[in-house]
Amino acid sequence: MASQFRRSRSFAPKLNKRPGANPPGRKPAAPGPLPGSVVDAVLRYHDEAHDQGCGRTLLRLSARRLCDTEVAAAVGSDADRAARVSILWNEREGEIIRVLEDTAVRLAA
C-alpha cells in the first residue's frame, strides 16, 4: 500500500537567503584550525617570554621578529595569525600547556 502523505518543508521560514550572510544572533564562522607551522615557528623563534610563575612561561613573537626573513619563511601566509598566537610553556616538563589565539587584532605599542 503506497503512502499518501506528502513531505513537508521545514516549519521555520528562511530569513536570510543571501549567500555569506549570517542569520541574526549568530556569530561569524571561526577561522580554521591553527596550522602546526605557526605553533612550531612561535616555539622556535619567539622573542617575548613572560614568566607566569610555577615554572610556566608565555611565549610570543613580536612584530619586529615577524618581519625577519627566516620567521616570515616559516609562517608563510599565516603571519597575521602568528602575531596573535601565545604558547603557555611548562619549563619543568618541557612541554606545551596550552596554545592561545587572540581573536582581536593586536595593536603595536
Summary of the structure (lengths in Angstrom):
residues: 109
radius of gyration: 22.4
end to end distance: 75.4
largest distance: 75.4
contacts: 216
relative contact order: 0.16
helix: 26%
strand: 22%
